[in-house]
Amino acid sequence: MESINTSLIDWSRAQFALTAIYHWLFVPITLGVGIVQAIMETVYYKTGDNFWKRTAQFWMKLFGINFAIGVATGLILEFEFGTNWSNYSWFVGDIFGAPLAIEGIVAFFMEATFIAVMFFGWDKVSKGFHLASTWLTILGATISAFWILVANAWMQYPTGMQFNPDTVRNEMINFWDVAFSPVALNKFFHTVLSGWIVGAMFVVGVASWFLLKKRETKFALASIKIGAVFGVVACVLSIWTGDGSAYQVAQRQPMKFAAMEGLYEGREGVGLVGIGVLNPAKTQYNDNEDPFLFKIEFPKLLSFLAERDMDAYVPGITNIIEGGYRQRDGTIALSAEEKITRGKLAIRALADYRTVENDSLKQHARAMLDEHFQYFGYGYIKKPSDLIPSVGLTFYAFHLMVILGGFLLLLFAVTSYLSYKNKFEHKRWLQWTCLLSIFLAVMAGQAGWVVAEVGRQPWAIQDILPVSAAISKLSASSVQVTFFIFLALFTVLLIAELRIMINAIKKGPH
């Protein structure tokens, strides 16, 4: 029975990951290209030059293709919370559903209202109204991303809630804590900025293709100038928000932070791994194997990222499992075994509260539940090592994201300089680099999501609900079937989207 359970969990996670990966292929291009096209239309509004109108319309067409497919995959992603993760939806639906509802009612309808004017209102409404519709469409898409990311951030850092043992549901008590928690705000800015980077690279790469084909030179160079500068701005801001994200992870999710750096033994003044190769022989958190075969560190930088102090103590994976170290609030960290024990007490107290009739016993059970509820999710964990995410996947995804981000910043900076010096047109090697780097930008964005989601396993909601308790009661075979159906469907959609987009690019800005 346990193997079937495990299979169901793994297949449900795989199906959700598949949908999320496909969805995030389209969203960043939508967010980034949307800003670029709006800037171009603003130039058209200011100058009245039809060249900029034609340029904006071209990028608007590609925006629309991505927008349509992104909506389709996004809707499926939201439905999966009800089909595959019904226990999760029941347990926290009152909270998690609120930002999703706002996203659907406000942001989605805002996009739907103005996108029609944006696409079909050329020469039918005034230039000012059309420009406003374009910016409002992009604003609607960004607001939509905000509420989705609020929901995701709440899973990483649950706040603004109270558990009701009578309904066995978590209920929202402070909407503003949920919507504007430091994790939510930082996650929103960092994620949207990563989308801007992908969109900027898409614009620069596609425009470089026109230069390689010696077509539409004026259009291509103008697009590259705007896209490259936009990319530099997005990269610089992303570094700032990335630093904020690292700080929030260190404060709220120390296990994820340790896995991102392959840190097993904590210490003061920990260095940040720039490049490293993990030791595959390291299979247990408490064995004597060295975690790395090779690494290059920046001294004390990890301590600074985690605590804003070069000499601060940062716990490693082994320390978090075994406990006993002094935390930033002065308390001594509990071991994983102790957290699991307290979690089982909370689960037992909830059962007693719902079954006993005696008022005094009921009050005692409620007091016990309140005392230990912060460890509630640990009661479903079978052994301490289950609390460790995939260190290899988290570590390599994090460093791939950082390295690619640095490369893209350098590429945008060089491209901006050469384009404004009117030298980019003759740098074919750089044009090829920009074209191929579209895939690198997409890869960097996907790697960021791997860090965010794989790094917090085994939790569906940090410390409150593990994925093993969030699952729907389905047969593993039914999830397998729908996984392959979705794989085929999304692949067909992706191929169709790429063919439509390539045909639109080949036609050029007519």
Residue, then its C-alpha position, 0 to 999 in steps of 0.5 A: m500500500e505504501s508503494i502505491n501511495t508513493s507512486l501516486i505522490d510522485w506521479s501527481r507531482a510530476q503532472f503538476a511540474l509538467t504543467a508548470i514547466y509548459h506554462w512558464l515557457f509562455v508567461p515570461i515572454t508575455l510579460g517581457v515582450g508586453i513591456v517592449q511593445a508598449i514602449m515602442e507604441t509610446v514612441y509612436y504616440k510621441t513621434g507619430d512615425n508609422f515605423w514605430k507603429r509597424t514595429a509595435q504591431f509586429w511584437m504585439k503579434l508575438f505577444g498575442i500568440n504567447f498570451a493565448i497559449g499561456v492562458a490555456t496552460g494556466l487554467i489547467l494548472e489551477f484546476e489541478f489543485g482541485t483534481n490532484w491536490s484536493n486535501y490541500s484545497w480543503f485544508v487551505g482553500d479559504i486562504f489560497g483561493a482568495p488571491l486566485a479569485i482576485e486574479g480571475i475577477v480583477a486581473f483577467f477581466m482587465e486583460a480581456t477588456f483591453i486586449a481587444v482594443m489593443f489588437f483590433g482598435w488600431d485606427k478605430v480609437s484615438k492614439g491615446f486611448h489605444l496606447a492606454s489600452t496597451w499599457l493596461t493590458i500589460l498591467g493586467a498581465t502583471i497584476s495577474a502574475f502578482w496574485i498568482l505569486v502571492a498564492n505561491a509565496w503563501m505556500q512558502y511562508p504561511t501567514g495571516m491565518q488561523f487554524n479552525p479545529d471545528t472545520v479542520r481548515n485554515e482560515m484567513i484572519n489578515f488579508w494584508d499579511v497574506a498579500f503583502s508579506p515580505v516573501a510575496l513582494n520579493k517573489f513578485f518582483h524577482t519573478v516578473l523581472s526574470g520574465w522581463i529578462v526572457g522577453a528582452m532576450f527574445v526581442v534581441g534574439v529575434a531581431s538578430w535573426f533579421l540581421l543574420k538574414k539581412r532583412e528589415t535592418k532598421f526595424a531590427l536595430a531599433s528593436i535591439k536598442i530598446g530590448a538590450v537596454f531593457g534587458v540591462v535594467a531588468c538584470v540589474l534589478s533582478i540581482w537586487t531582488g535575487d539578493g532579497s530572495a536569498y535573504q528571505v529563504a535563509q530566514r524562512q526556509p533554512m533547509k532550502f537555503a542549505a540545499m541551494e549551497g550544498l551546505y551540510e555542516g554550518r559554521e560562522g563566516v560561510g563562503l558562497v560557492g561560485i562553482g562546484v561539483l557535488n560528491p555523488a558518494k554523499t548519500q546521507y546527511n550524517d555520513n563522513e563524505d565530503p559534500f564536494l569533489f571540487k568548489i570555488e568559494f567567495p569567502k564569507l559571502l553566504s553568511f552576508l546573504a543570509e544574515r547581512d553579517m559576514d561572520a554570522y552563523v549559517p546552519g547546514i543540513t545536518n545541523i537543521i536535522e539534528g538541532g541544538y544550534r542557537q537561532r537568530d531569535g536566541t532560542i535553541a533549534l529543535s531536532a527533526e525528531e522533536k518536531i516530528t514528535r510535537g507534530k504527532l502530538a498536534i495531530r492527536a490533539l486535533a483528533d481528541y478535540r473532535t471526538v471527546e465530549n467532556d468540555s474540560l478534556k476538549q479544552h485540554a486538547r485544544a490547548m495542546l493543539d494550539e501549543h504544537f500546531q506550528y509543527f503540525g505538518y511534521g507529524y506526517i513525516k516518517k523519518p528526519s531524512d525525508l525533510i531534506p530536498s534533492v540537494g543535487l537538483t536544488f544546488y545545480a539549478f540555483h547555480l545555473m540560474v546565477i551563472l546564466g543571469g550573469f552571462l545575460l547581463l554581460l550580453f545585454a551590456v555588450t549588445s547595448y554598447l555596440s548597438y548605440k555605437n552602430k557596430f552591432e550590425h556587423k558582429r555576426w558572431l554576436q548576433w548568433t549568440c543573441l539568437l541562441s541565448i533565447f534558450l539560455a534565458v528560458m533555461a534560467g527562468q525554469a531553473g529559478w522555479v526548480v530552486a523555489e519548488v524542489g528546494r521546499q520539498p517535502w512541503a506543500i505548505q511550509d511546516i504545515l502540510p507535506v505533499s504526502a498529506a495534500i494529495s487526492k485519493l486517486s489511483a496512481s494509474s489514472v494520474q499516469v494516464t492524464f500525465f501522458i495525455f497532458l504531455a501529448l497535448f502540451t507538446v502539440l500546443l508548443i509545436a503549434e505555437l512555435r510554428i505560428m510564431i516562426n511563420a509570423i517572424k518570417k513574414g516580418p513587420h508588415 
